[in-house]
């Protein structure tokens, strides 16, 4: 994950912990072990240790963070067994700023890639989101959110992460809360060369969370044995 780009190497470091505020969408899925074998962005090691549970696509507009505002698209396939415990891992992720990309890699070994984001919201509670890189569309998504408010908290749906980098495992247990509303996916198209095609499957539930706060602590780093 070391950058050979001089511009990236000169980016200011923002060490963990981070506190973030923003809004976004969470699409929750349940994938089978057979389906997960088609995730080209997940290592075979993690495919073999897949346990099921909830996976997710998250599309977020962070209006505040330690490294400034940025947008993010990520895919979590579900639960994996790692060192005898149930964990989750991010197999694909894009962010809109280089400072978020480089600090995400350095702080938590999250394999962030750079992309451009376009969020458009209408007065009819419809949000259209496009993410693209090098003139290639990554995802095209349109959602409509309802009005009934639902509390969202990682206490009830935890996401204990593990990410591998070189010979180390980075363990991170982030926490977050916010106000959610049920959402309906009106359109979803994915470029399978750049993001898991699995995300085109109908989600179990979709939520718009606005506003929310997230706390990303410093990772616990252990040598892979």
N, CA and C atoms as a LAMMPS dump frame, in Angstrom:
ITEM: TIMESTEP
0
ITEM: NUMBER OF ATOMS
675
ITEM: BOX BOUNDS ff ff ff
-5.0000000000000000e+02 5.0000000000000000e+02
-5.0000000000000000e+02 5.0000000000000000e+02
-5.0000000000000000e+02 5.0000000000000000e+02
ITEM: ATOMS id mol type element x y z
1 1 1 N 0.8 -1.2 0
2 1 2 C 0 0 0
3 1 3 C 0.844 1.266 0
4 2 1 N 2.148 1.144 -0.11
5 2 2 C 3.002 2.317 -0.124
6 2 3 C 2.858 3.054 -1.444
7 3 1 N 2.737 4.355 -1.362
8 3 2 C 2.545 5.162 -2.557
9 3 3 C 3.883 5.528 -3.168
10 4 1 N 3.921 5.482 -4.495
11 4 2 C 5.104 5.937 -5.214
12 4 3 C 4.878 7.325 -5.778
13 5 1 N 3.719 7.875 -5.507
14 5 2 C 3.372 9.188 -6.018
15 5 3 C 3.839 10.257 -5.042
16 6 1 N 4.632 11.213 -5.531
17 6 2 C 5.208 12.242 -4.66
18 6 3 C 4.12 13.066 -3.988
19 7 1 N 3.059 13.393 -4.732
20 7 2 C 1.972 14.199 -4.173
21 7 3 C 1.326 13.484 -2.987
22 8 1 N 1.093 12.166 -3.128
23 8 2 C 0.488 11.409 -2.046
24 8 3 C 1.415 11.325 -0.843
25 9 1 N 2.702 11.186 -1.097
26 9 2 C 3.669 11.088 -0.003
27 9 3 C 3.761 12.381 0.803
28 10 1 N 3.397 13.513 0.196
29 10 2 C 3.492 14.806 0.867
30 10 3 C 2.217 15.168 1.641
31 11 1 N 1.205 14.311 1.575
32 11 2 C -0.07 14.612 2.224
33 11 3 C 0.08 14.597 3.741
34 12 1 N -0.565 15.563 4.386
35 12 2 C -0.495 15.697 5.841
36 12 3 C -1.102 14.48 6.528
37 13 1 N -0.471 14.058 7.61
38 13 2 C -0.954 12.91 8.364
39 13 3 C -1.91 13.355 9.471
40 14 1 N -3.01 12.629 9.589
41 14 2 C -3.99 12.852 10.649
42 14 3 C -4.17 11.534 11.4
43 15 1 N -3.41 11.323 12.454
44 15 2 C -3.468 10.039 13.16
45 15 3 C -4.805 9.82 13.86
46 16 1 N -5.131 8.558 14.091
47 16 2 C -6.329 8.204 14.855
48 16 3 C -6.137 8.613 16.319
49 17 1 N -7.264 8.885 17.01
50 17 2 C -8.655 8.632 16.626
51 17 3 C -9.239 9.742 15.76
52 18 1 N -10.292 9.378 15.012
53 18 2 C -11.038 10.339 14.21
54 18 3 C -12.483 10.403 14.711
55 19 1 N -13.06 11.593 14.626
56 19 2 C -14.493 11.785 14.852
57 19 3 C -15.085 12.384 13.583
58 20 1 N -16.167 11.775 13.088
59 20 2 C -16.75 12.178 11.811
60 20 3 C -18.247 12.425 11.963
61 21 1 N -18.754 13.374 11.173
62 21 2 C -20.18 13.667 11.141
63 21 3 C -20.623 13.763 9.683
64 22 1 N -21.839 13.31 9.408
65 22 2 C -22.316 13.403 8.04
66 22 3 C -23.675 12.77 7.856
67 23 1 N -23.915 12.327 6.617
68 23 2 C -25.166 11.676 6.252
69 23 3 C -24.859 10.663 5.162
70 24 1 N -25.774 9.713 4.978
71 24 2 C -25.517 8.725 3.947
72 24 3 C -26.547 7.614 3.944
73 25 1 N -26.214 6.552 3.216
74 25 2 C -27.107 5.41 3.064
75 25 3 C -26.377 4.127 3.441
76 26 1 N -27.119 3.23 4.075
77 26 2 C -26.623 1.894 4.392
78 26 3 C -27.566 0.885 3.757
79 27 1 N -27.026 0.014 2.903
80 27 2 C -27.788 -1.065 2.288
81 27 3 C -27.295 -2.367 2.906
82 28 1 N -28.177 -3.086 3.592
83 28 2 C -27.796 -4.32 4.27
84 28 3 C -28.198 -5.538 3.442
85 29 1 N -27.299 -6.524 3.388
86 29 2 C -27.491 -7.727 2.582
87 29 3 C -27.214 -8.972 3.416
88 30 1 N -27.662 -10.121 2.894
89 30 2 C -27.223 -11.42 3.385
90 30 3 C -26.737 -12.224 2.182
91 31 1 N -25.457 -12.525 2.161
92 31 2 C -24.863 -13.275 1.061
93 31 3 C -24.551 -14.699 1.503
94 32 1 N -24.665 -15.634 0.576
95 32 2 C -24.268 -17.014 0.847
96 32 3 C -22.77 -17.166 0.602
97 33 1 N -22.201 -18.257 1.109
98 33 2 C -20.777 -18.508 0.886
99 33 3 C -20.499 -18.687 -0.607
100 34 1 N -21.462 -19.275 -1.327
101 34 2 C -21.311 -19.447 -2.77
102 34 3 C -21.276 -18.093 -3.467
103 35 1 N -22.148 -17.184 -3.061
104 35 2 C -22.169 -15.85 -3.66
105 35 3 C -20.863 -15.103 -3.394
106 36 1 N -20.329 -15.236 -2.183
107 36 2 C -19.119 -14.512 -1.809
108 36 3 C -17.92 -14.952 -2.639
109 37 1 N -17.951 -16.17 -3.162
110 37 2 C -16.846 -16.629 -4.007
111 37 3 C -16.709 -15.781 -5.268
112 38 1 N -17.766 -15.048 -5.631
113 38 2 C -17.721 -14.212 -6.833
114 38 3 C -17.215 -12.799 -6.547
115 39 1 N -16.908 -12.499 -5.267
116 39 2 C -16.366 -11.177 -4.921
117 39 3 C -14.886 -11.152 -5.279
118 40 1 N -14.564 -10.566 -6.417
119 40 2 C -13.183 -10.558 -6.911
120 40 3 C -12.254 -9.694 -6.072
121 41 1 N -12.8 -8.916 -5.155
122 41 2 C -11.979 -7.987 -4.373
123 41 3 C -11.698 -8.507 -2.958
124 42 1 N -12.213 -9.693 -2.644
125 42 2 C -11.999 -10.308 -1.336
126 42 3 C -10.967 -11.417 -1.472
127 43 1 N -10.004 -11.459 -0.564
128 43 2 C -8.952 -12.475 -0.634
129 43 3 C -9.543 -13.871 -0.442
130 44 1 N -8.868 -14.869 -1.009
131 44 2 C -9.341 -16.244 -0.865
132 44 3 C -9.34 -16.669 0.598
133 45 1 N -8.392 -16.163 1.348
134 45 2 C -8.332 -16.455 2.785
135 45 3 C -9.624 -16.04 3.48
136 46 1 N -10.116 -14.856 3.152
137 46 2 C -11.339 -14.374 3.783
138 46 3 C -12.576 -15.052 3.2
139 47 1 N -12.534 -15.421 1.928
140 47 2 C -13.647 -16.179 1.351
141 47 3 C -13.819 -17.512 2.064
142 48 1 N -12.699 -18.174 2.343
143 48 2 C -12.745 -19.491 2.985
144 48 3 C -13.236 -19.409 4.426
145 49 1 N -13.057 -18.249 5.062
146 49 2 C -13.464 -18.098 6.463
147 49 3 C -14.795 -17.361 6.608
148 50 1 N -15.528 -17.217 5.505
149 50 2 C -16.79 -16.471 5.51
150 50 3 C -17.841 -17.184 6.355
151 51 1 N -18.562 -16.414 7.184
152 51 2 C -19.551 -16.973 8.108
153 51 3 C -20.983 -16.551 7.804
154 52 1 N -21.182 -15.658 6.859
155 52 2 C -22.529 -15.163 6.593
156 52 3 C -22.818 -13.891 7.369
157 53 1 N -24.052 -13.755 7.847
158 53 2 C -24.421 -12.542 8.572
159 53 3 C -24.681 -11.381 7.632
160 54 1 N -24.757 -10.185 8.199
161 54 2 C -25.078 -9.007 7.398
162 54 3 C -23.837 -8.442 6.708
163 55 1 N -23.946 -8.248 5.385
164 55 2 C -22.983 -7.465 4.628
165 55 3 C -23.594 -6.109 4.345
166 56 1 N -22.81 -5.208 3.771
167 56 2 C -23.334 -3.853 3.584
168 56 3 C -22.634 -3.11 2.462
169 57 1 N -23.394 -2.25 1.807
170 57 2 C -22.854 -1.164 0.988
171 57 3 C -23.149 0.118 1.748
172 58 1 N -22.135 0.935 1.928
173 58 2 C -22.316 2.227 2.588
174 58 3 C -21.858 3.333 1.647
175 59 1 N -22.696 4.335 1.506
176 59 2 C -22.378 5.503 0.693
177 59 3 C -22.571 6.723 1.583
178 60 1 N -21.487 7.425 1.851
179 60 2 C -21.491 8.42 2.916
180 60 3 C -20.959 9.764 2.431
181 61 1 N -21.587 10.817 2.91
182 61 2 C -21.114 12.186 2.689
183 61 3 C -20.677 12.734 4.047
184 62 1 N -19.377 12.637 4.321
185 62 2 C -18.846 13.155 5.579
186 62 3 C -18.678 14.668 5.462
187 63 1 N -19.438 15.396 6.243
188 63 2 C -19.347 16.855 6.213
189 63 3 C -18.284 17.38 7.164
190 64 1 N -17.916 16.543 8.144
191 64 2 C -16.846 16.886 9.081
192 64 3 C -16.011 15.641 9.366
193 65 1 N -14.69 15.804 9.369
194 65 2 C -13.778 14.744 9.798
195 65 3 C -12.459 15.387 10.173
196 66 1 N -11.573 14.635 10.782
197 66 2 C -10.252 15.158 11.132
198 66 3 C -9.497 15.633 9.905
199 67 1 N -9.777 15.007 8.751
200 67 2 C -9.093 15.344 7.509
201 67 3 C -9.965 16.166 6.569
202 68 1 N -11.034 16.769 7.097
203 68 2 C -11.904 17.588 6.273
204 68 3 C -13.036 16.79 5.651
205 69 1 N -13.95 17.466 4.928
206 69 2 C -15.084 16.788 4.302
207 69 3 C -14.628 15.844 3.186
208 70 1 N -15.348 14.733 3.042
209 70 2 C -15.11 13.835 1.909
210 70 3 C -16.275 12.864 1.781
211 71 1 N -16.35 12.202 0.632
212 71 2 C -17.385 11.203 0.385
213 71 3 C -16.741 9.813 0.314
214 72 1 N -17.582 8.788 0.518
215 72 2 C -17.042 7.431 0.624
216 72 3 C -18.057 6.401 0.134
217 73 1 N -17.568 5.395 -0.564
218 73 2 C -18.35 4.23 -0.988
219 73 3 C -17.584 2.988 -0.566
220 74 1 N -18.25 2.056 0.142
221 74 2 C -17.534 0.854 0.572
222 74 3 C -18.436 -0.367 0.538
223 75 1 N -17.776 -1.538 0.524
224 75 2 C -18.47 -2.827 0.512
225 75 3 C -17.912 -3.713 1.61
226 76 1 N -18.804 -4.227 2.454
227 76 2 C -18.464 -5.206 3.485
228 76 3 C -19.236 -6.483 3.164
229 77 1 N -18.551 -7.603 2.897
230 77 2 C -19.258 -8.816 2.461
231 77 3 C -20.072 -9.506 3.544
232 78 1 N -19.691 -9.337 4.819
233 78 2 C -20.37 -10.029 5.91
234 78 3 C -19.375 -10.407 6.982
235 79 1 N -19.716 -11.429 7.765
236 79 2 C -18.833 -11.867 8.843
237 79 3 C -17.789 -12.857 8.348
238 80 1 N -16.598 -12.761 8.919
239 80 2 C -15.551 -13.744 8.686
240 80 3 C -15.023 -14.201 10.044
241 81 1 N -14.466 -15.417 10.061
242 81 2 C -13.797 -15.871 11.28
243 81 3 C -12.321 -15.536 11.158
244 82 1 N -11.827 -14.776 12.133
245 82 2 C -10.433 -14.341 12.087
246 82 3 C -9.837 -14.489 13.477
247 83 1 N -8.776 -15.27 13.572
248 83 2 C -8.116 -15.536 14.861
249 83 3 C -9.125 -16.019 15.899
250 84 1 N -10.073 -16.845 15.431
251 84 2 C -11.047 -17.444 16.326
252 84 3 C -12.213 -16.561 16.701
253 85 1 N -12.303 -15.357 16.129
254 85 2 C -13.379 -14.438 16.476
255 85 3 C -14.121 -13.964 15.223
256 86 1 N -15.353 -13.517 15.43
257 86 2 C -16.177 -13.018 14.336
258 86 3 C -15.815 -11.561 14.048
259 87 1 N -15.417 -11.298 12.798
260 87 2 C -15.024 -9.95 12.387
261 87 3 C -15.684 -9.603 11.064
262 88 1 N -15.519 -8.35 10.661
263 88 2 C -15.903 -7.908 9.325
264 88 3 C -14.69 -7.274 8.666
265 89 1 N -14.713 -7.218 7.333
266 89 2 C -13.611 -6.599 6.606
267 89 3 C -14.161 -5.816 5.424
268 90 1 N -13.494 -4.755 5.06
269 90 2 C -13.868 -3.953 3.893
270 90 3 C -13.093 -4.487 2.7
271 91 1 N -13.805 -5.006 1.695
272 91 2 C -13.114 -5.579 0.538
273 91 3 C -12.927 -4.572 -0.595
274 92 1 N -13.74 -3.509 -0.606
275 92 2 C -13.58 -2.479 -1.635
276 92 3 C -14.068 -1.152 -1.077
277 93 1 N -13.304 -0.085 -1.354
278 93 2 C -13.673 1.223 -0.82
279 93 3 C -13.077 2.327 -1.68
280 94 1 N -13.887 3.354 -1.924
281 94 2 C -13.451 4.553 -2.649
282 94 3 C -13.75 5.781 -1.792
283 95 1 N -12.886 6.778 -1.881
284 95 2 C -13.097 8.053 -1.198
285 95 3 C -12.774 9.194 -2.158
286 96 1 N -13.289 10.376 -1.838
287 96 2 C -13.199 11.497 -2.778
288 96 3 C -11.959 12.365 -2.604
289 97 1 N -11.176 12.152 -1.535
290 97 2 C -9.982 12.982 -1.33
291 97 3 C -8.756 12.113 -1.097
292 98 1 N -7.617 12.599 -1.555
293 98 2 C -6.364 11.871 -1.358
294 98 3 C -5.951 11.858 0.108
295 99 1 N -6.298 12.913 0.85
296 99 2 C -5.909 12.959 2.259
297 99 3 C -6.65 11.881 3.051
298 100 1 N -7.903 11.623 2.719
299 100 2 C -8.631 10.535 3.367
300 100 3 C -8.069 9.186 2.938
301 101 1 N -7.771 9.066 1.653
302 101 2 C -7.216 7.809 1.142
303 101 3 C -5.943 7.422 1.88
304 102 1 N -4.969 8.317 1.911
305 102 2 C -3.665 7.983 2.469
306 102 3 C -3.731 7.776 3.978
307 103 1 N -4.524 8.582 4.665
308 103 2 C -4.63 8.418 6.113
309 103 3 C -5.417 7.162 6.486
310 104 1 N -6.384 6.798 5.664
311 104 2 C -7.12 5.563 5.916
312 104 3 C -6.232 4.341 5.813
313 105 1 N -5.328 4.362 4.849
314 105 2 C -4.376 3.263 4.693
315 105 3 C -3.403 3.231 5.865
316 106 1 N -2.866 4.395 6.216
317 106 2 C -1.846 4.453 7.264
318 106 3 C -2.407 4.16 8.652
319 107 1 N -3.609 4.646 8.943
320 107 2 C -4.165 4.497 10.291
321 107 3 C -4.791 3.134 10.55
322 108 1 N -5.528 2.61 9.539
323 108 2 C -6.335 1.411 9.786
324 108 3 C -6.137 0.323 8.731
325 109 1 N -5.21 0.514 7.809
326 109 2 C -4.976 -0.43 6.711
327 109 3 C -6.228 -0.628 5.853
328 110 1 N -7.076 0.389 5.794
329 110 2 C -8.261 0.327 4.944
330 110 3 C -7.825 0.659 3.514
331 111 1 N -8.068 -0.24 2.553
332 111 2 C -7.506 -0.095 1.201
333 111 3 C -8.245 0.92 0.337
334 112 1 N -8.244 2.167 0.751
335 112 2 C -8.994 3.211 0.06
336 112 3 C -8.393 3.536 -1.309
337 113 1 N -9.274 3.787 -2.267
338 113 2 C -8.893 4.248 -3.601
339 113 3 C -9.597 5.577 -3.869
340 114 1 N -9.013 6.35 -4.77
341 114 2 C -9.542 7.688 -5.037
342 114 3 C -10.583 7.648 -6.154
343 115 1 N -11.671 8.386 -5.98
344 115 2 C -12.725 8.469 -6.995
345 115 3 C -13.449 9.802 -6.847
346 116 1 N -14.296 10.106 -7.832
347 116 2 C -15.12 11.316 -7.799
348 116 3 C -16.56 10.939 -7.468
349 117 1 N -17.246 11.815 -6.739
350 117 2 C -18.607 11.548 -6.277
351 117 3 C -19.534 12.68 -6.704
352 118 1 N -20.776 12.307 -7.025
353 118 2 C -21.8 13.293 -7.369
354 118 3 C -23.092 12.928 -6.638
355 119 1 N -23.47 13.738 -5.646
356 119 2 C -24.712 13.555 -4.895
357 119 3 C -25.726 14.593 -5.377
358 120 1 N -26.921 14.136 -5.759
359 120 2 C -27.991 15.051 -6.145
360 120 3 C -29.249 14.691 -5.364
361 121 1 N -29.806 15.674 -4.654
362 121 2 C -31.015 15.455 -3.865
363 121 3 C -32.15 16.304 -4.417
364 122 1 N -33.331 15.694 -4.545
365 122 2 C -34.503 16.415 -5.04
366 122 3 C -35.457 16.691 -3.886
367 123 1 N -36.467 17.503 -4.161
368 123 2 C -37.452 17.851 -3.133
369 123 3 C -38.411 16.694 -2.852
370 124 1 N -38.358 15.646 -3.655
371 124 2 C -39.261 14.504 -3.488
372 124 3 C -38.596 13.368 -2.709
373 125 1 N -37.625 13.715 -1.865
374 125 2 C -36.934 12.74 -1.017
375 125 3 C -36.17 11.698 -1.837
376 126 1 N -35.734 12.087 -3.017
377 126 2 C -34.966 11.188 -3.88
378 126 3 C -33.52 11.675 -3.954
379 127 1 N -32.602 10.737 -3.793
380 127 2 C -31.175 11.039 -3.894
381 127 3 C -30.564 10.186 -4.998
382 128 1 N -29.842 10.831 -5.91
383 128 2 C -29.116 10.11 -6.957
384 128 3 C -27.625 10.281 -6.705
385 129 1 N -26.903 9.162 -6.74
386 129 2 C -25.475 9.163 -6.438
387 129 3 C -24.724 8.468 -7.557
388 130 1 N -23.689 9.118 -8.04
389 130 2 C -22.788 8.517 -9.022
390 130 3 C -21.365 8.602 -8.494
391 131 1 N -20.644 7.504 -8.646
392 131 2 C -19.236 7.451 -8.267
393 131 3 C -18.464 6.985 -9.487
394 132 1 N -17.386 7.704 -9.821
395 132 2 C -16.645 7.353 -11.03
396 132 3 C -15.159 7.637 -10.849
397 133 1 N -14.358 6.929 -11.63
398 133 2 C -12.904 7.068 -11.578
399 133 3 C -12.336 6.908 -12.976
400 134 1 N -11.481 7.85 -13.358
401 134 2 C -10.843 7.809 -14.68
402 134 3 C -11.881 7.661 -15.783
403 135 1 N -12.971 8.433 -15.642
404 135 2 C -14.07 8.492 -16.607
405 135 3 C -14.883 7.197 -16.685
406 136 1 N -14.617 6.253 -15.775
407 136 2 C -15.391 5.016 -15.725
408 136 3 C -16.366 5.084 -14.553
409 137 1 N -17.629 4.767 -14.836
410 137 2 C -18.629 4.78 -13.781
411 137 3 C -18.442 3.566 -12.88
412 138 1 N -18.429 3.77 -11.57
413 138 2 C -18.286 2.681 -10.609
414 138 3 C -19.655 2.216 -10.138
415 139 1 N -20.491 3.161 -9.738
416 139 2 C -21.834 2.835 -9.273
417 139 3 C -22.775 3.987 -9.603
418 140 1 N -23.996 3.628 -9.966
419 140 2 C -25.06 4.597 -10.245
420 140 3 C -26.259 4.165 -9.406
421 141 1 N -26.664 5.002 -8.473
422 141 2 C -27.65 4.603 -7.479
423 141 3 C -28.687 5.702 -7.276
424 142 1 N -29.944 5.295 -7.24
425 142 2 C -31.023 6.235 -6.941
426 142 3 C -31.885 5.643 -5.831
427 143 1 N -32.122 6.44 -4.79
428 143 2 C -32.896 5.977 -3.648
429 143 3 C -33.957 6.994 -3.258
430 144 1 N -35.029 6.486 -2.652
431 144 2 C -36.065 7.347 -2.095
432 144 3 C -36.217 7.002 -0.625
433 145 1 N -36.134 8.009 0.235
434 145 2 C -36.23 7.737 1.663
435 145 3 C -37.599 8.103 2.215
436 146 1 N -38.038 7.325 3.211
437 146 2 C -39.306 7.58 3.873
438 146 3 C -39.164 8.632 4.958
439 147 1 N -40.198 8.737 5.782
440 147 2 C -40.218 9.798 6.791
441 147 3 C -40.124 9.271 8.224
442 148 1 N -40.487 8 8.434
443 148 2 C -40.478 7.467 9.792
444 148 3 C -39.049 7.346 10.312
445 149 1 N -38.787 7.925 11.482
446 149 2 C -37.442 7.951 12.039
447 149 3 C -37.152 6.681 12.839
448 150 1 N -35.908 6.176 12.681
449 150 2 C -35.462 4.971 13.372
450 150 3 C -34.094 5.258 13.974
451 151 1 N -33.899 5.01 15.265
452 151 2 C -32.556 5.199 15.828
453 151 3 C -31.592 4.155 15.276
454 152 1 N -30.4 4.585 14.916
455 152 2 C -29.364 3.688 14.383
456 152 3 C -28.162 3.764 15.305
457 153 1 N -27.668 2.591 15.729
458 153 2 C -26.539 2.572 16.657
459 153 3 C -25.737 1.297 16.461
460 154 1 N -24.429 1.41 16.415
461 154 2 C -23.577 0.233 16.219
462 154 3 C -23.595 -0.702 17.427
463 155 1 N -24.193 -0.283 18.536
464 155 2 C -24.358 -1.19 19.672
465 155 3 C -25.249 -2.367 19.289
466 156 1 N -26.214 -2.106 18.386
467 156 2 C -27.154 -3.141 17.972
468 156 3 C -26.706 -3.835 16.684
469 157 1 N -25.863 -3.196 15.908
470 157 2 C -25.338 -3.787 14.677
471 157 3 C -23.85 -3.446 14.584
472 158 1 N -23.021 -4.17 15.353
473 158 2 C -21.592 -3.827 15.42
474 158 3 C -20.841 -4.204 14.149
475 159 1 N -19.771 -3.477 13.872
476 159 2 C -18.91 -3.735 12.725
477 159 3 C -17.448 -3.783 13.185
478 160 1 N -17.05 -4.83 13.927
479 160 2 C -15.643 -4.95 14.332
480 160 3 C -14.782 -5.333 13.133
481 161 1 N -13.902 -4.435 12.72
482 161 2 C -13.146 -4.616 11.483
483 161 3 C -11.795 -5.275 11.715
484 162 1 N -11.363 -6.054 10.721
485 162 2 C -9.974 -6.483 10.632
486 162 3 C -9.523 -6.259 9.191
487 163 1 N -8.371 -5.641 9.043
488 163 2 C -7.771 -5.401 7.724
489 163 3 C -6.318 -5.86 7.783
490 164 1 N -5.884 -6.59 6.767
491 164 2 C -4.5 -7.06 6.712
492 164 3 C -3.664 -6.15 5.829
493 165 1 N -2.45 -5.885 6.281
494 165 2 C -1.499 -5.103 5.495
495 165 3 C -0.107 -5.653 5.759
496 166 1 N 0.525 -6.141 4.664
497 166 2 C 1.84 -6.765 4.764
498 166 3 C 1.766 -7.917 5.775
499 167 1 N 2.516 -7.875 6.865
500 167 2 C 2.505 -8.984 7.832
501 167 3 C 1.758 -8.625 9.107
502 168 1 N 0.862 -7.634 9.014
503 168 2 C 0.158 -7.162 10.209
504 168 3 C -1.36 -7.187 10.005
505 169 1 N -2.062 -7.411 11.11
506 169 2 C -3.522 -7.325 11.138
507 169 3 C -3.92 -6.109 11.966
508 170 1 N -4.778 -5.273 11.386
509 170 2 C -5.26 -4.06 12.047
510 170 3 C -6.694 -4.31 12.528
511 171 1 N -6.893 -4.258 13.839
512 171 2 C -8.212 -4.461 14.432
513 171 3 C -8.782 -3.106 14.849
514 172 1 N -9.993 -2.8 14.364
515 172 2 C -10.609 -1.506 14.665
516 172 3 C -12.084 -1.706 14.977
517 173 1 N -12.517 -1.227 16.114
518 173 2 C -13.929 -1.306 16.487
519 173 3 C -14.491 0.108 16.541
520 174 1 N -15.065 0.548 15.418
521 174 2 C -15.616 1.899 15.39
522 174 3 C -17.017 1.904 15.994
523 175 1 N -17.442 3.061 16.437
524 175 2 C -18.779 3.214 17.02
525 175 3 C -19.482 4.383 16.354
526 176 1 N -20.795 4.292 16.265
527 176 2 C -21.54 5.361 15.623
528 176 3 C -23.008 5.333 15.987
529 177 1 N -23.668 6.459 15.784
530 177 2 C -25.108 6.555 16.032
531 177 3 C -25.685 7.66 15.163
532 178 1 N -26.995 7.578 14.949
533 178 2 C -27.633 8.598 14.133
534 178 3 C -29.124 8.367 14.022
535 179 1 N -29.751 9.152 13.177
536 179 2 C -31.185 9.057 12.925
537 179 3 C -31.405 8.463 11.543
538 180 1 N -32.066 7.31 11.497
539 180 2 C -32.283 6.628 10.231
540 180 3 C -33.72 6.726 9.751
541 181 1 N -33.876 6.555 8.445
542 181 2 C -35.191 6.438 7.825
543 181 3 C -35.11 5.324 6.792
544 182 1 N -36.149 4.509 6.71
545 182 2 C -36.17 3.466 5.696
546 182 3 C -36.064 4.094 4.312
547 183 1 N -35.34 3.431 3.431
548 183 2 C -35.163 3.933 2.065
549 183 3 C -35.484 2.82 1.07
550 184 1 N -35.812 3.216 -0.13
551 184 2 C -36.112 2.268 -1.198
552 184 3 C -35.143 2.492 -2.348
553 185 1 N -34.527 1.409 -2.82
554 185 2 C -33.623 1.5 -3.962
555 185 3 C -34.456 1.538 -5.241
556 186 1 N -34.367 2.637 -5.968
557 186 2 C -35.095 2.786 -7.229
558 186 3 C -34.27 2.315 -8.414
559 187 1 N -32.954 2.469 -8.304
560 187 2 C -32.056 2.073 -9.397
561 187 3 C -30.673 1.804 -8.823
562 188 1 N -30.039 0.729 -9.288
563 188 2 C -28.681 0.411 -8.848
564 188 3 C -27.947 -0.317 -9.96
565 189 1 N -26.882 0.303 -10.464
566 189 2 C -26.062 -0.288 -11.518
567 189 3 C -24.605 -0.213 -11.106
568 190 1 N -23.905 -1.342 -11.204
569 190 2 C -22.528 -1.443 -10.739
570 190 3 C -21.618 -1.866 -11.877
571 191 1 N -20.436 -1.264 -11.943
572 191 2 C -19.381 -1.705 -12.851
573 191 3 C -18.618 -2.816 -12.143
574 192 1 N -18.819 -4.057 -12.564
575 192 2 C -18.264 -5.205 -11.845
576 192 3 C -16.742 -5.263 -11.902
577 193 1 N -16.121 -4.484 -12.791
578 193 2 C -14.661 -4.431 -12.826
579 193 3 C -14.104 -3.56 -11.704
580 194 1 N -14.969 -2.758 -11.074
581 194 2 C -14.501 -1.784 -10.097
582 194 3 C -15.19 -1.881 -8.739
583 195 1 N -16.254 -2.699 -8.643
584 195 2 C -16.994 -2.824 -7.391
585 195 3 C -17.753 -4.146 -7.428
586 196 1 N -17.941 -4.792 -6.267
587 196 2 C -18.594 -6.104 -6.265
588 196 3 C -19.976 -6.099 -6.912
589 197 1 N -20.166 -6.975 -7.884
590 197 2 C -21.445 -7.109 -8.578
591 197 3 C -22.55 -7.565 -7.631
592 198 1 N -22.147 -8.21 -6.536
593 198 2 C -23.109 -8.688 -5.547
594 198 3 C -24.019 -7.584 -5.033
595 199 1 N -23.528 -6.357 -5.045
596 199 2 C -24.305 -5.248 -4.487
597 199 3 C -25.553 -4.934 -5.307
598 200 1 N -25.662 -5.51 -6.511
599 200 2 C -26.882 -5.311 -7.302
600 200 3 C -28.024 -6.204 -6.81
601 201 1 N -27.692 -7.154 -5.929
602 201 2 C -28.725 -7.985 -5.313
603 201 3 C -29.655 -7.105 -4.479
604 202 1 N -30.925 -7.489 -4.383
605 202 2 C -31.873 -6.7 -3.592
606 202 3 C -31.465 -6.722 -2.123
607 203 1 N -31.274 -5.561 -1.509
608 203 2 C -30.886 -5.543 -0.094
609 203 3 C -32.028 -5.99 0.817
610 204 1 N -31.663 -6.508 1.989
611 204 2 C -32.656 -6.881 2.997
612 204 3 C -33.37 -5.636 3.497
613 205 1 N -32.601 -4.596 3.725
614 205 2 C -33.162 -3.315 4.149
615 205 3 C -32.212 -2.203 3.729
616 206 1 N -32.765 -1.05 3.425
617 206 2 C -31.972 0.129 3.07
618 206 3 C -32.355 1.266 4.001
619 207 1 N -31.36 2 4.454
620 207 2 C -31.583 3.097 5.387
621 207 3 C -30.882 4.36 4.918
622 208 1 N -31.542 5.47 5.084
623 208 2 C -30.876 6.768 5.005
624 208 3 C -30.598 7.205 6.439
625 209 1 N -29.365 7.556 6.731
626 209 2 C -29 7.985 8.076
627 209 3 C -28.535 9.435 7.999
628 210 1 N -29.298 10.323 8.647
629 210 2 C -29.028 11.76 8.554
630 210 3 C -29.678 12.471 9.744
631 211 1 N -28.87 12.98 10.67
632 211 2 C -27.403 12.991 10.665
633 211 3 C -26.857 11.772 11.413
634 212 1 N -25.53 11.615 11.399
635 212 2 C -24.899 10.581 12.196
636 212 3 C -23.511 11.041 12.616
637 213 1 N -22.989 10.378 13.629
638 213 2 C -21.611 10.597 14.07
639 213 3 C -20.919 9.247 14.17
640 214 1 N -19.627 9.219 13.852
641 214 2 C -18.824 7.996 13.939
642 214 3 C -17.509 8.322 14.625
643 215 1 N -17.066 7.405 15.463
644 215 2 C -15.758 7.528 16.115
645 215 3 C -14.89 6.357 15.676
646 216 1 N -13.757 6.664 15.047
647 216 2 C -12.798 5.651 14.609
648 216 3 C -11.579 5.714 15.522
649 217 1 N -11.404 4.73 16.414
650 217 2 C -10.269 4.758 17.339
651 217 3 C -8.981 4.3 16.667
652 218 1 N -7.912 4.372 17.396
653 218 2 C -6.644 3.834 16.928
654 218 3 C -6.75 2.317 16.84
655 219 1 N -6.19 1.736 15.785
656 219 2 C -6.236 0.289 15.611
657 219 3 C -5.327 -0.421 16.605
658 220 1 N -5.727 -1.636 16.955
659 220 2 C -4.824 -2.567 17.624
660 220 3 C -4.118 -3.357 16.533
661 221 1 N -2.812 -3.316 16.508
662 221 2 C -2.045 -3.931 15.424
663 221 3 C -1.295 -5.144 15.96
664 222 1 N -1.48 -6.286 15.282
665 222 2 C -0.81 -7.519 15.686
666 222 3 C -0.129 -8.159 14.481
667 223 1 N 0.958 -8.818 14.734
668 223 2 C 1.671 -9.512 13.673
669 223 3 C 0.89 -10.755 13.268
670 224 1 N 0.754 -10.976 11.96
671 224 2 C 0.059 -12.15 11.454
672 224 3 C 0.953 -13.37 11.635
673 225 1 N 0.411 -14.397 12.262
674 225 2 C 1.199 -15.617 12.5
675 225 3 C 0.604 -16.783 11.74
